[in-house]
Amino acid sequence: MRFIINYPAWGLNVRWRIVSAGKPKLDYARLGVDFYLERLRPFVRVETLAVRAGPHAEEALLAASEGWFRIVLDERGELLRSRELARRIADWEMSGPGRLALIVGPADGLSEAVREAADWLWSLSPLTLQHELAMVVALEQLYRVYMIKRGSAYHRE
């Protein structure tokens, strides 16, 4: 049995900002990011913001997410199943911050200062993922969350 999280506006009262250090350069990553952003469009507002990768990337990531609820992708973060993630995001949408920023760090990872500035550390896997692949996986999981909430067969038990 599927569970459907019912609430008004299907997440359109929430904004997501995907903040990354640099734009995806690998073809598969660019295509994957574009694919999931397009699929998310009917369900939630998502914007992307790429900051210049380099020595000041971390400061730029934090500045671009200032005032937003910061979700930082980090291998030391919390691992969740997709349904648990859907419940957490639904809770945030119902009673939490209206603006959620997903931070995808540079290839060499993030410092402790960025992790400390996070409102939540999210691990996609106990494996270390290449940062462009991590961005595609995170966007797919966000799309999956909205399909779970909708009761779509996209997410199978």
N, C-alpha and C positions, 0 to 999 in steps of 0.2 A: 504494500500500500504506500502510495506517495503522499507526502504531506505538502500542503500548499500554505504558504504564509500570505494571508490576505491583509492588505492595507492599502490606503488610498494612493493613487498616482504611480504605483509600481516603481517607486524610487526616484521619480522625476523631481521630488522635492529635495533631493540630495545631489550634490556635485562631487565628482571625482576629479582630481588632478593627478596625472601620472607625471612625476618629475624624474627625469633621468639625466645621468651624466653622459652627454653626447646623444646623437641620434643613432638608431641602429644602422650599421653599415653593411651588415651581411644581408644578402638578398632574402633568405628565408625569414629573417627577423623582421625586416621591413614589411614583407608581405603578411606575416603573421600578425604584427601589430595593426596594420591597416585592416586586415580581415576581422579581427575581434573588436576593434573600435567601431567598425561599421555595424557589426552584429549587436553591439551594446546600445547603439544610438536610440532605438525605440523604447528602451527600458530605463535608461539613466543618462544623465548628462556627464560626459567625460571629455576632459581636455588634456592635451599633452603639452609638456613644456620641457624642452631639452636645454640643459645648461652646458656651457663649454667644459669639456673634459680637460683636466690639467691640474696644476697645483692648487687652484682655488675652487675646485669643483665642489668640495664639501660645503664651503661657505655659501656658494651659489645654490646648492640643493636646499640648505636650511632657509636661505632668504626666500626662495621660490615657494616654500611651504609654510612660511610664517603665517600664523593665524589659522592654519588648517590643522585638523587632527592628523598627525603624522604616523603613517604605517610604513615602517622601514623593512625592506626585504633583507634578511640576514640569516645565515645558516644556523645561528645560535638562537633564533627566535622560536616561537611556539608553532608546533606542528598541529594542524587541524585537518579533520576529514572535511569533505566538501559540504556536507549537511551542517556540520558544526560552524563552518565559515558562514554559511547562509544564515544561520540563526544569529550569529554575532553581528553580521552586517544589518540584518533586519532590526535588531535591537538598537544599533547606532542610528539607523534611519528613523526609527520611531521616537527615540528619546535622547539621542545623543547629538553629536556635532552634525551640522548640516553640510560641512565641507570636509572631505576625506582626501588626503594627499598620500599617494603611494610613491615611495622613494626607491628608485633603482640606482644603486651606486655604480661607480666606475669599475673597470676590469680588475683593479688591484684591491677592491673591497672598500669598506668604510671604517672610519676611526671610531674609537670609543665615544668621542664627543657626539658624533651623529647618533650612535645607538642610544646614548643618554638623553638626547633631545627627542627621541621617538616616544609617541604615546603608546605604540604597540610594535613589537618586533615579530615579524611573520616569517617563518621558515617554510619554503615550498617543499623542501626535501632535506634529509640529512646529508645528501650529496652536495658538493659545491657545484653550482651551475654557472656556466658562462653567462655574463650579465645580460646579453641580448636575448639569450634563450630564456632566462629568468623572467624577463619582461613579457615575452610571449606567453609563457606558462601562467604568470600572474593574471594577465588579461583573459586568458581562457578560463581561469578559475572564477574571475568576476562574471564573465558571461554565464558560466555554469551556475553560479549563485542566483542570477536573475532567472535562469531557466528553472531551477529548483523552486524558487518562490512562485513562479508562474504555474508550476505543476506540469511542465513540459517533459516529454519522454526523452529529451536530450540527456538528462541525467538518469541513468538506470540504476536500480538497486544492486 
